[in-house]
């Protein structure tokens, strides 16, 4: 069976995003926790230069863990809401319990997709779409490891192009919006801090003071707070449409 039209999918996602924004905020606000810790560590490093490298390494690791944990929690919440169900009350504990398993499947997915890109670009893109929905098969259906990847592949099989365009076009539009918002935020911070700081924030190749890394992480945290729920909701909807229309 065909999937919904791209325009309808974007419209439905945007409307539900606005509806779920406030109720999901207690979860999505945790996207700011890792960047906040990262920023504090880089501020401390200003007074202890020998702590520079450690601040970046520790801050990056903490930021990644919080990002992963919050993404799992938000995915569980949105999977339930998209089906008109109440999210589990223990989603915080559940996310902590499955975090290592989630990370392990992410590694399997990355290795498979990377192998496809090494062989040639097209196999990598094909696998990227084929395995796109393993997080939701894992979190909603309890599929672990290779089974989660296989479940995603089964849903996409025979509808790869339909799925491809329904991922690429909306997420490209969301990315353009994300880039614009991040540029405005970086410009605002840079203007307040001074023109030189603006150049450092926008120039990814510059050798940086750790504090600039911390400020960037904080800005990215704000971007994640705004846009990650939108991306997850889009993918959850496609996942559920793939399941409901699987003949």
C-alpha positions as CSV (number, residue, x, y, z in Angstrom):
1,X,0.0,0.0,0.0
2,X,1.2,3.5,-0.7
3,X,2.5,5.8,2.0
4,X,0.9,9.2,2.6
5,X,1.8,12.1,0.3
6,X,4.9,14.0,1.4
7,X,3.0,17.3,1.8
8,X,0.5,15.5,4.1
9,X,3.2,13.9,6.1
10,X,5.0,17.2,6.7
11,X,1.7,18.9,7.6
12,X,0.7,16.1,10.0
13,X,4.2,16.0,11.6
14,X,4.3,19.8,12.1
15,X,0.8,19.9,13.6
16,X,1.6,17.1,16.0
17,X,4.9,18.7,16.8
18,X,3.1,21.9,17.9
19,X,0.6,19.8,19.9
20,X,3.3,17.7,21.7
21,X,5.8,20.5,22.2
22,X,4.8,21.6,25.7
23,X,3.9,18.1,27.1
24,X,7.2,16.7,25.9
25,X,9.3,19.6,27.2
26,X,10.2,17.9,30.5
27,X,11.9,15.2,28.5
28,X,13.4,17.3,25.6
29,X,14.8,19.9,28.0
30,X,17.3,17.3,29.0
31,X,19.0,18.0,25.6
32,X,20.4,21.0,27.4
33,X,22.0,19.1,30.3
34,X,25.0,17.7,28.5
35,X,25.9,21.0,26.8
36,X,25.5,22.8,30.1
37,X,28.0,20.5,31.8
38,X,30.3,20.8,28.8
39,X,30.1,24.6,29.0
40,X,30.8,24.6,32.8
41,X,33.9,22.3,32.2
42,X,35.3,24.7,29.6
43,X,34.7,27.6,31.9
44,X,36.7,25.9,34.6
45,X,39.4,25.2,32.0
46,X,39.9,28.9,31.6
47,X,41.4,29.0,35.1
48,X,43.2,25.7,34.8
49,X,44.9,25.6,31.3
50,X,46.2,22.0,32.0
51,X,42.5,20.9,32.1
52,X,41.8,22.0,28.5
53,X,42.1,18.6,26.8
54,X,40.3,16.8,29.7
55,X,37.5,19.4,29.6
56,X,36.8,18.7,26.0
57,X,37.1,14.9,26.2
58,X,34.9,14.6,29.4
59,X,32.5,17.3,28.2
60,X,32.0,15.5,24.8
61,X,31.5,12.2,26.5
62,X,28.9,13.5,28.9
63,X,27.2,15.4,26.2
64,X,26.9,12.3,24.1
65,X,25.5,10.2,26.9
66,X,22.8,12.8,27.7
67,X,22.0,13.1,24.0
68,X,21.5,9.4,23.6
69,X,19.5,9.0,26.8
70,X,17.2,11.9,26.0
71,X,16.7,10.7,22.4
72,X,15.7,7.2,23.7
73,X,13.3,8.8,26.3
74,X,11.7,11.1,23.7
75,X,11.4,8.3,21.1
76,X,9.5,6.1,23.6
77,X,7.2,9.0,24.5
78,X,6.5,10.0,20.9
79,X,6.0,6.3,19.8
80,X,3.2,6.1,22.3
81,X,1.6,9.5,21.6
82,X,1.6,8.9,17.8
83,X,-0.7,5.9,18.5
84,X,-2.9,7.8,20.8
85,X,-1.6,6.0,23.9
86,X,-0.3,7.2,27.2
87,X,3.6,7.0,27.4
88,X,4.9,4.6,30.0
89,X,5.4,6.3,33.4
90,X,8.8,4.6,33.8
91,X,10.2,5.8,30.5
92,X,13.2,7.4,32.4
93,X,14.2,4.1,34.0
94,X,13.5,2.2,30.8
95,X,15.7,4.5,28.8
96,X,18.6,4.0,31.3
97,X,18.1,0.2,31.2
98,X,18.2,-0.1,27.4
99,X,20.9,2.5,26.8
100,X,23.8,0.1,26.2
101,X,21.7,-2.2,24.0
102,X,20.5,0.9,22.0
103,X,24.2,2.0,21.6
104,X,25.2,-1.5,20.5
105,X,22.6,-1.7,17.8
106,X,23.7,1.8,16.7
107,X,27.2,0.5,16.3
108,X,26.0,-2.4,14.2
109,X,24.0,-0.1,12.0
110,X,27.0,2.3,11.6
111,X,29.3,-0.5,10.7
112,X,26.9,-1.9,8.1
113,X,26.3,1.5,6.6
114,X,29.9,2.5,6.7
115,X,30.8,-0.8,4.9
116,X,28.3,0.1,2.2
117,X,29.8,3.6,1.8
118,X,33.3,2.1,1.6
119,X,32.2,-0.3,-1.1
120,X,30.5,2.5,-3.0
121,X,28.3,5.4,-2.1
122,X,25.0,4.0,-3.4
123,X,25.1,0.8,-1.2
124,X,25.7,3.0,1.8
125,X,22.7,5.2,1.0
126,X,20.6,2.1,0.4
127,X,21.5,0.6,3.8
128,X,21.1,4.0,5.5
129,X,17.4,4.1,4.5
130,X,16.9,0.3,4.9
131,X,18.0,0.4,8.6
132,X,16.6,3.8,9.4
133,X,13.8,2.5,11.6
134,X,15.6,0.1,13.8
135,X,15.4,2.4,16.9
136,X,11.7,2.3,16.8
137,X,11.5,-1.5,16.1
138,X,13.8,-1.9,19.1
139,X,11.9,0.5,21.5
140,X,8.3,-0.4,20.4
141,X,8.5,-4.0,19.4
142,X,11.4,-5.2,21.6
143,X,13.5,-6.3,18.7
144,X,17.2,-6.6,19.7
145,X,20.5,-6.5,17.8
146,X,20.3,-7.9,14.3
147,X,16.6,-8.4,14.7
148,X,16.0,-4.7,15.0
149,X,17.9,-4.0,11.8
150,X,16.1,-6.9,10.0
151,X,12.7,-5.5,11.2
152,X,13.5,-2.1,9.7
153,X,14.6,-3.7,6.4
154,X,11.4,-5.8,6.2
155,X,9.3,-2.6,6.6
156,X,11.2,-0.8,3.9
157,X,11.5,-3.7,1.5
158,X,9.7,-3.0,-1.8
159,X,9.1,0.6,-0.8
160,X,12.6,1.9,-0.6
161,X,12.1,4.9,-3.0
162,X,8.8,5.8,-1.3
163,X,10.5,5.8,2.1
164,X,13.6,7.6,0.7
165,X,11.7,10.7,-0.5
166,X,9.5,10.8,2.6
167,X,12.7,11.0,4.7
168,X,14.9,13.1,2.5
169,X,12.6,16.0,1.5
170,X,11.1,16.7,5.0
171,X,14.4,16.3,6.8
172,X,16.2,18.6,4.2
173,X,13.6,21.3,4.9
174,X,13.9,20.8,8.6
175,X,17.7,21.0,8.2
176,X,17.5,24.3,6.3
177,X,15.4,25.7,9.1
178,X,17.8,24.3,11.7
179,X,20.8,25.9,10.0
180,X,19.0,29.3,9.8
181,X,18.1,29.2,13.5
182,X,21.6,28.1,14.5
183,X,23.2,30.9,12.4
184,X,20.9,33.5,14.1
185,X,21.8,32.1,17.6
186,X,25.6,32.0,16.8
187,X,25.4,35.6,15.4
188,X,23.6,36.8,18.4
189,X,26.1,35.3,20.8
190,X,29.0,36.4,18.6
191,X,27.8,40.0,18.5
192,X,27.3,40.1,22.3
193,X,30.8,38.6,22.8
194,X,32.5,40.6,20.0
195,X,33.2,40.2,16.3
196,X,36.2,38.0,16.9
197,X,34.1,35.5,18.9
198,X,31.6,35.5,16.0
199,X,34.3,34.4,13.6
200,X,35.4,31.6,15.9
201,X,31.9,30.4,16.4
202,X,31.2,30.2,12.7
203,X,34.6,28.9,11.6
204,X,34.8,25.1,12.2
205,X,38.5,24.9,11.1
206,X,39.9,27.4,13.5
207,X,42.1,26.1,16.4
208,X,39.8,26.9,19.3
209,X,39.9,27.8,23.0
210,X,37.9,25.1,24.8
211,X,35.3,27.7,25.8
212,X,34.3,28.1,22.2
213,X,33.7,24.4,22.1
214,X,31.5,24.8,25.2
215,X,29.6,27.7,23.7
216,X,29.0,25.7,20.5
217,X,27.8,22.8,22.5
218,X,25.3,25.0,24.3
219,X,24.0,26.4,21.0
220,X,23.7,22.9,19.6
221,X,21.8,21.9,22.7
222,X,19.3,24.6,22.0
223,X,19.0,23.4,18.4
224,X,18.5,19.8,19.6
225,X,15.8,21.0,22.0
226,X,13.9,22.6,19.1
227,X,14.5,20.2,16.2
228,X,15.3,16.7,17.4
229,X,11.7,16.2,18.6
230,X,10.6,17.2,15.1
231,X,12.9,14.8,13.4
232,X,12.0,11.9,15.7
233,X,8.3,12.6,15.3
234,X,8.6,12.5,11.5
235,X,10.5,9.2,11.6
236,X,8.0,7.7,14.1
237,X,5.1,8.6,11.8
238,X,6.9,7.0,8.8
239,X,7.6,3.9,10.9
240,X,4.0,3.6,11.9
241,X,2.8,4.1,8.4
242,X,5.2,1.5,7.2
243,X,3.9,-1.0,9.8
244,X,0.2,-0.3,9.1
245,X,0.5,-0.5,5.3
246,X,2.8,-3.5,5.2
247,X,1.0,-6.1,3.1
